[in-house]
């Protein structure tokens, strides 16, 4: 039973390690997303500077707006990709959360089983201790009775020897 439990615990630990690896991968993805968002922030700052230059240089507004529109399109495409990645990550996190809930239930079941076995073992120890003590008492009684029997037997032999001596049957 303990080997099964230990085997199940090892499987659970392996799965937890697997989940840790998945969390690490998700963290790495978040870091890449953050880097891309930082890049977007820098691009937005550059766009803001360009818009200020457009206000100062009104003659070139049409050409610069086209460039900005193109950049916004590429940013929107990247943001759409990020949205899809976030949806995928959320789905994965939901799956991980469900698995963790399952593992929690398994661990709770294992823990309650261990508590039951411990209580049963403790009960057996108490029972065996009581039984051992009663056997020790019985053994003491038997030893006392055996000593009395030896003494009675010796006394009987002595009496028989005296009778034989008295009768001259030696």
PAZAPA-4460 file (N, C-alpha, C; in steps of 0.05 Angstrom, whole numbers, plus 32768, in hexadecimal, padded with zeros to 4 digits):
% residues 170
    n_x    n_y    n_z   ca_x   ca_y   ca_z    c_x    c_y    c_z   seq   type   mol
   8011   7FE8   8000   8000   8000   8000   8011   8019   8000     1      X     A
   8027   8018   8011   8039   802F   8013   8048   8033   7FF8     2      X     A
   804F   801C   7FEB   805D   801F   7FD2   804B   802C   7FBD     3      X     A
   8031   8025   7FBD   801E   8031   7FAB   801C   804F   7FB0     4      X     A
   801A   8056   7FCA   8018   8072   7FD1   8032   8080   7FC9     5      X     A
   8049   8074   7FCE   8062   8081   7FC7   8064   8084   7FA8     6      X     A
   805A   806F   7F9A   805A   8071   7F7C   8048   8087   7F73     7      X     A
   8031   8089   7F7F   801E   809F   7F78   802A   80BA   7F7E     8      X     A
   8038   80BC   7F95   8045   80D5   7F9C   805B   80DC   7F89     9      X     A
   806A   80C8   7F80   807F   80CD   7F6C   8072   80D7   7F52    10      X     A
   805C   80CA   7F4A   804F   80D3   7F31   8045   80F0   7F34    11      X     A
   803A   80F6   7F4C   8030   8111   7F51   8048   8125   7F50    12      X     A
   805E   811D   7F5C   8075   812F   7F5C   807F   8133   7F40    13      X     A
   807F   811E   7F2F   8087   8120   7F13   8074   8133   7F04    14      X     A
   805B   8131   7F09   8047   8143   7EFC   804B   815F   7F06    15      X     A
   8051   8163   7F20   8055   817E   7F2A   806E   8189   7F1D    16      X     A
   8083   8179   7F19   809B   8183   7F0C   8095   818B   7EEF    17      X     A
   8084   817A   7EE2   807B   8181   7EC7   806C   819B   7EC7    18      X     A
   805B   81A0   7EDA   804D   81B9   7EDC   8060   81D0   7EE1    19      X     A
   8074   81CB   7EF2   8088   81E0   7EF6   8095   81E8   7EDC    20      X     A
   809C   81D4   7ECC   80A9   81DA   7EB2   8096   81EA   7EA0    21      X     A
   807C   81E3   7EA1   8069   81F2   7E91   8067   820F   7E9B    22      X     A
   8067   8212   7EB5   8066   822D   7EC0   807E   823D   7EB8    23      X     A
   8095   8230   7EB8   80AD   823E   7EAF   80AB   8247   7E92    24      X     A
   80A0   8235   7E81   809C   823C   7E65   8088   8253   7E62    25      X     A
   8073   8253   7E72   805F   8269   7E71   806D   8283   7E7B    26      X     A
   807D   8281   7E90   808B   8299   7E99   809D   82A4   7E83    27      X     A
   80AA   8292   7E75   80BC   829C   7E5F   80AB   82A9   7E49    28      X     A
   8094   829E   7E44   8082   82AB   7E30   8079   82C6   7E39    29      X     A
   8073   82C8   7E53   806B   82E2   7E5E   8081   82F6   7E5B    30      X     A
   809A   82ED   7E60   80B1   82FF   7E5E   80B4   8309   7E41    31      X     A
   80B0   82F6   7E2E   80B2   82FE   7E12   809C   8312   7E0B    32      X     A
   8084   830D   7E15   806D   831F   7E10   8073   833B   7E1C    33      X     A
   807E   833B   7E35   8085   8354   7E41   809A   8363   7E31    34      X     A
   80AE   8354   7E26   80C2   8361   7E15   80B5   836D   7DFD    35      X     A
   80A2   835F   7DF1   8095   8369   7DD9   8084   8382   7DE0    36      X     A
   8077   8381   7DF8   8067   8398   7E00   807A   83B0   7E05    37      X     A
   8091   83AB   7E11   80A4   83C1   7E15   80AD   83CC   7DFA    38      X     A
   80B0   83BA   7DE7   80B7   83C3   7DCC   80A1   83D4   7DC0    39      X     A
   8088   83CC   7DC5   8071   83DB   7DBC   8071   83F7   7DC9    40      X     A
   8077   83F7   7DE4   8078   8411   7DF2   808D   8423   7DE5    41      X     A
   80A4   8418   7DDF   80B8   8429   7DD2   80AF   8433   7DB7    42      X     A
   80A1   8421   7DA8   8097   8429   7D8E   8082   843F   7D91    43      X     A
   8071   843C   7DA5   805C   8451   7DAA   806A   846C   7DB1    44      X     A
   807F   846B   7DC0   808D   8484   7DC7   8099   8490   7DAD    45      X     A
   80A4   847F   7D9C   80AF   8489   7D83   8099   8495   7D72    46      X     A
   8082   8488   7D72   806B   8492   7D62   8062   84AE   7D6D    47      X     A
   8061   84B0   7D88   8059   84CA   7D94   806D   84E0   7D8C    48      X     A
   8086   84D9   7D8C   809A   84ED   7D83   8096   84F6   7D66    49      X     A
   8090   84E2   7D56   808B   84E8   7D3A   8072   84F8   7D36    50      X     A
   805D   84F3   7D47   8044   8503   7D44   804A   8520   7D4C    51      X     A
   805B   8524   7D60   8063   8540   7D67   8071   854D   7D4F    52      X     A
   8083   853E   7D42   8091   8549   7D2B   807E   854F   7D14    53      X     A
   8069   853F   7D12   8054   8543   7CFD   8046   855E   7D02    54      X     A
   8040   8563   7D1C   8033   857C   7D23   8045   8594   7D1B    55      X     A
   805F   8591   7D1F   8072   85A7   7D18   8076   85A8   7CFA    56      X     A
   8074   8592   7CED   8079   8591   7CD0   8060   8588   7CC1    57      X     A
   804C   859A   7CC0   8032   8593   7CB5   8033   858A   7C98    58      X     A
   8047   8593   7C89   8048   858D   7C6C   804C   856F   7C68    59      X     A
   8059   8561   7C7A   805F   8544   7C76   804B   8532   7C85    60      X     A
   8034   853D   7C8D   8020   852E   7C9D   8016   8515   7C8D    61      X     A
   800F   8518   7C74   8004   8502   7C65   8018   84EA   7C63    62      X     A
   8031   84F0   7C5D   8045   84DA   7C5B   8049   84CC   7C76    63      X     A
   804B   84DC   7C8B   8051   84D1   7CA5   8039   84C2   7CB0    64      X     A
   8021   84CB   7CAB   8009   84BC   7CB3   8008   84A0   7CA7    65      X     A
   800F   849E   7C8E   800F   8484   7C81   8023   8471   7C8E    66      X     A
   803A   847B   7C96   804E   846B   7CA3   8044   8462   7CBF    67      X     A
   8037   8475   7CCC   802C   846E   7CE7   8015   845A   7CE4    68      X     A
   8004   845D   7CCF   7FEF   8449   7CCB   7FFB   842D   7CC6    69      X     A
   8010   842C   7CB8   801C   8412   7CB3   8027   8406   7CCD    70      X     A
   8034   8417   7CDD   803E   840D   7CF6   8028   8404   7D09    71      X     A
   8012   8413   7D09   7FFB   840B   7D1A   7FF0   83F0   7D11    72      X     A
   7FEF   83EC   7CF7   7FE6   83D2   7CEC   7FF7   83BB   7CF6    73      X     A
   8012   83BF   7CF5   8024   83AA   7CFF   8021   83A6   7D1D    74      X     A
   801D   83BB   7D2B   8019   83B9   7D48   7FFF   83AB   7D4F    75      X     A
   7FEA   83B1   7D40   7FD0   83A4   7D44   7FD3   8386   7D3E    76      X     A
   7FE1   8380   7D29   7FE5   8363   7D23   7FF4   8355   7D39    77      X     A
   8008   8362   7D44   8017   8356   7D5A   8006   8354   7D73    78      X     A
   7FF5   8369   7D78   7FE3   8367   7D8F   7FCE   8351   7D8B    79      X     A
   7FC5   834D   7D73   7FB3   8337   7D6E   7FC1   831C   7D73    80      X     A
   7FDA   831A   7D6B   7FE9   8302   7D71   7FEB   82FE   7D90    81      X     A
   7FF1   8314   7D9D   7FF3   8313   7DBA   7FD9   830B   7DC7    82      X     A
   7FC3   8315   7DBD   7FA9   830D   7DC7   7FA5   82EF   7DC4    83      X     A
   7FAC   82E5   7DAD   7FA9   82C8   7DA8   7FBB   82B8   7DBB    84      X     A
   7FD3   82C2   7DC0   7FE5   82B5   7DD3   7FDA   82B6   7DEF    85      X     A
   7FCE   82CC   7DF7   7FC2   82CE   7E11   7FAB   82BB   7E14    86      X     A
   7F9B   82B8   7DFF   7F85   82A5   7E01   7F90   8288   7E04    87      X     A
   7FA5   8282   7DF5   7FB1   8268   7DF7   7FBD   8263   7E13    88      X     A
   7FCB   8277   7E1D   7FD6   8275   7E38   7FC0   8272   7E4D    89      X     A
   7FAB   8281   7E4A   7F94   827E   7E5D   7F89   8262   7E5D    90      X     A
   7F86   8257   7E45   7F7C   823C   7E43   7F8F   8228   7E51    91      X     A
   7FA9   822C   7E4D   7FBC   821A   7E59   7FBC   821D   7E78    92      X     A
   7FBA   8236   7E81   7FB8   823B   7E9E   7F9F   822E   7EA9    93      X     A
   7F89   822F   7E9B   7F70   8222   7EA4   7F75   8204   7EA7    94      X     A
   7F82   81F8   7E93   7F89   81DB   7E94   7F9B   81D5   7EAB    95      X     A
   7FAF   81E5   7EAF   7FC1   81E1   7EC6   7FB2   81E3   7EE0    96      X     A
   7FA0   81F7   7EE2   7F91   81FB   7EFB   7F7F   81E2   7F00    97      X     A
   7F73   81D7   7EEB   7F62   81C0   7EEF   7F73   81A8   7EF8    98      X     A
   7F8B   81A5   7EEC   7F9D   818F   7EF4   7FA6   8193   7F11    99      X     A
   7FAC   81AB   7F19   7FB4   81B0   7F34   7F9E   81AA   7F47   100      X     A
   7F85   81B1   7F40   7F6E   81A9   7F51   7F6C   818B   7F54   101      X     A
   7F70   817D   7F3E   7F6F   815F   7F3F   7F86   8155   7F51   102      X     A
   7F9D   8161   7F4F   7FB4   8158   7F5F   7FAF   815E   7F7C   103      X     A
   7FA2   8175   7F82   7F9C   817B   7F9E   7F88   8167   7FA9   104      X     A
   7F75   815F   7F99   7F62   814B   7FA2   7F70   8130   7FA7   105      X     A
   7F82   8129   7F95   7F91   8110   7F99   7FA2   8111   7FB2   106      X     A
   7FB0   8128   7FB6   7FC1   812A   7FCE   7FB0   812A   7FE7   107      X     A
   7F99   8136   7FE7   7F87   8135   7FFE   7F7E   8118   8004   108      X     A
   7F78   810A   7FEF   7F70   80EE   7FF2   7F87   80DD   7FFD   109      X     A
   7F9E   80E2   7FF3   7FB6   80D3   7FFD   7FBB   80DA   801A   110      X     A
   7FB9   80F3   8020   7FBE   80FC   803C   7FAA   80F0   804F   111      X     A
   7F90   80F0   8048   7F7C   80E4   8059   7F81   80C6   805C   112      X     A
   7F89   80B9   8047   7F8F   809C   8048   7FA7   8097   805A   113      X     A
   7FBB   80A8   805A   7FD2   80A5   806B   7FC9   80A9   8088   114      X     A
   7FB8   80BD   808D   7FAF   80C2   80A8   7F9F   80AA   80B3   115      X     A
   7F8F   809E   80A1   7F7F   8086   80A9   7F92   806F   80B0   116      X     A
   7FA7   806B   809F   7FBA   8055   80A4   7FCA   805A   80BE   117      X     A
   7FD1   8073   80C3   7FE0   8079   80DB   7FCE   8074   80F3   118      X     A
   7FB5   807C   80F2   7FA3   8077   8109   7FA0   8059   810D   119      X     A
   7F9D   804A   80F8   7F9A   802D   80FA   7FB3   8021   8106   120      X     A
   7FCA   802A   80FD   7FE3   8020   8107   7FE7   8026   8124   121      X     A
   7FE0   803E   812C   7FE1   8046   8149   7FCF   8034   8159   122      X     A
   7FB7   802F   814F   7FA4   801D   815D   7FB0   8001   8160   123      X     A
   7FBD   7FF8   814B   7FC9   7FDD   814C   7FE0   7FDD   8161   124      X     A
   7FEF   7FF2   8162   8005   7FF4   8176   7FFA   7FF2   8192   125      X     A
   7FE5   8001   8197   7FD9   8001   81B2   7FCF   7FE5   81B8   126      X     A
   7FC1   7FD9   81A5   7FB6   7FBE   81A9   7FCD   7FAA   81AE   127      X     A
   7FE2   7FAB   819E   7FF8   7F98   81A2   8006   7F9D   81BD   128      X     A
   8008   7FB6   81C5   8015   7FBC   81DF   8005   7FB0   81F5   129      X     A
   7FEA   7FB3   81F4   7FD9   7FA8   8209   7FDB   7F89   8209   130      X     A
   7FDA   7F7D   81F1   7FDC   7F60   81EF   7FF7   7F56   81F9   131      X     A
   800C   7F64   81F3   8027   7F5C   81FC   8028   7F5E   821A   132      X     A
   801D   7F73   8226   801E   7F76   8243   800D   7F5F   8250   133      X     A
   7FF7   7F58   8245   7FE7   7F42   8251   7FF6   7F28   824E   134      X     A
   8004   7F24   8238   8014   7F0B   8234   802B   7F0A   8248   135      X     A
   8037   7F22   824E   804C   7F22   8262   8042   7F1B   827D   136      X     A
   802A   7F25   8284   801E   7F1E   829E   8018   7F00   829F   137      X     A
   800D   7EF5   8289   8007   7ED9   8289   8020   7EC8   828B   138      X     A
   8036   7ED1   827F   8050   7EC3   8280   805A   7EC4   829C   139      X     A
   8057   7EDB   82AB   8060   7EDC   82C6   8050   7EC8   82D7   140      X     A
   8036   7EC7   82D3   8025   7EB4   82E2   802E   7E97   82DC   141      X     A
   8033   7E91   82C4   803C   7E76   82BD   8057   7E70   82CA   142      X     A
   8069   7E83   82CA   8083   7E7F   82D7   8080   7E7A   82F5   143      X     A
   806E   7E89   8302   8069   7E86   831F   805E   7E6A   8323   144      X     A
   804A   7E62   8313   803E   7E47   8316   8052   7E31   8310   145      X     A
   8064   7E35   82FD   8078   7E21   82F7   808B   7E1F   830F   146      X     A
   8093   7E35   831B   80A5   7E34   8332   8097   7E25   8349   147      X     A
   807D   7E2B   834D   806E   7E1D   8362   806D   7DFF   835C   148      X     A
   8068   7DF8   8343   8067   7DDC   833B   8082   7DCE   8340   149      X     A
   8098   7DDC   833A   80B3   7DD1   833F   80B7   7DCC   835D   150      X     A
   80AF   7DE0   836C   80B2   7DDC   8389   80A1   7DC5   8394   151      X     A
   8088   7DC3   838A   8077   7DAD   8392   8083   7D92   8389   152      X     A
   808D   7D91   8371   8099   7D79   8366   80B1   7D71   8377   153      X     A
   80C2   7D84   837E   80D9   7D7F   838F   80D1   7D75   83AA   154      X     A
   80BD   7D83   83B6   80B3   7D7A   83D0   80A8   7D5D   83CE   155      X     A
   809A   7D57   83B8   8090   7D3B   83B5   80A7   7D27   83B2   156      X     A
   80BC   7D2E   83A4   80D2   7D1C   83A1   80E0   7D17   83BC   157      X     A
   80E2   7D2D   83CB   80EF   7D2B   83E5   80DE   7D18   83F7   158      X     A
   80C3   7D1C   83F6   80B1   7D0B   8405   80B3   7CEE   83FD   159      X     A
   80B4   7CE9   83E3   80B6   7CCE   83D8   80D1   7CC1   83E1   160      X     A
   80E6   7CD0   83E1   8100   7CC6   83E9   8100   7CBF   8407   161      X     A
   80F3   7CCF   8417   80F1   7CCA   8434   80E1   7CB0   8439   162      X     A
   80CB   7CAE   842A   80BA   7C96   842E   80C9   7C7D   8426   163      X     A
   80D9   7C7F   8410   80E9   7C67   8408   80FE   7C61   841C   164      X     A
   810A   7C76   8427   811E   7C71   843C   8111   7C65   8455   165      X     A
   80FA   7C6F   845C   80EC   7C65   8474   80E4   7C48   846F   166      X     A
   80DC   7C41   8457   80D3   7C26   8451   80EB   7C14   844A   167      X     A
   8102   7C20   8447   811A   7C10   8442   811B   7C08   8425   168      X     A
   8111   7C17   8413   8111   7C10   83F7   8128   7C1E   83E8   169      X     A
   8139   7C27   83F4   814E   7C36   83E8   815F   7C27   83D6   170      X     A
***
